[in-house]
């Protein structure tokens, strides 16, 4: 079936995703949507602590099983270690048919390649896929679908229920035992946790993984304890020195700097550049 811009979309893909083709900018104008709702778990015990001893134990507590969708964020970019740690344990447990719902995947996640080849991971939802994983998808090694969404598109998909996350894992530079999370004050700081905010609100189970446990209350918290089910302490969640790499690395290339100047000049000359103006650059900005 052809979409509004004349691109042919395979019927098989439409059937597998349950989606319609793109029908134009204004097609959904006035349409009402009901947001998805997560399963919320009450925690009442002797001390109120949400600490769990290991990633294995927290997977058991979350009821990990075949066919689940797992959420991850990439605030550490090329320095992220959380996704690999979690998926290594999922692999050891023999779990299959996992859908990775990550805000992005890069070369730092190359260690999960064998899990794609053996069916541990069968579907990938991301904003981009680089390194060996991207190569594997290009070669048809992923058994299911690879769905690429913008960061805003990921938020929409999760809150609408199109991509319901069963368990989300949030790498938090600091956390207290109740699950108040912040992106500063730890051994590995990433500044913000905004990519994982939608996971915290809509995933059935939310697991905070930190390498710096701090006394309660960890304030100001970017994600508060009311959204977090469990907290796991590990040795290292990421390397902040590798955040400013790749597209996020400041450039000295004169050609790229000239392109940036042209873009800036263009924006300034448009009628949209006025008091209260806001814009999003993406990582390359």
QUIURRA-V387083 format. One line per field, one symbol per residue. ss: DSSP state (A for helix, B for strand, O for the rest). psi: psi as a letter, one per 40 degrees, with the letter a starting at -180 (. if undefined). burial: # if it has 16 or more other C-alpha atoms within 10 Angstrom, else .. Layout:
# QUIURRA-V387083
ss->???
psi->???
burial->???
This chain:
# QUIURRA-V387083
ss->OBOOOOOBOOAAAAAAAOOOOOOOOOOOOOOOOOOOOOOOOOOOOOOOOOBBOOAAAAAAAOOOOOOOBBBBOOOOAAABOAAAAAAAAAAAOOOOOBBBBBOOBOAAAAAAAAAAAOOOBBBBBBOOBOAAAAAAAAOOOOOOOBBBOOAAAAAAAAAAOOOOOOBBBBBBOBBOOOOOBBOOOOOOOOOOOAAAAAAAAAOOBBBBBBOOBOOOOOOOOOBOAAAOOBBBBOOOOBOAAAOOOAAAOOOOOAAAAAAAAAAAAAAAAOOOOOOOOOOOOOOOO
psi->hiaeeehhhhddddddeeiiiheidedeheihihiihihhhhhhadeeiehididddddddefhiieihhiiifdebeehedddddddddddeeiifhhhgidiiadeedeedddddeedheihhieihiadddddddefehdbihhhiiddddddddeeedghhdhhhhhhdiiieefhiieieadgiedifddedddddeidhhhhhieghiihhgihhdhideehdihhhidheiheeedgibdehhiehdddddddddddddddeieegihehiihdide.
burial->....................#..............#.#.#........####..##.##..#.##.#########################...############.##..##.##..############.###.##...######.##.#..#######..######################.#####.##.####################..##..#####.########.#####.##..........................................
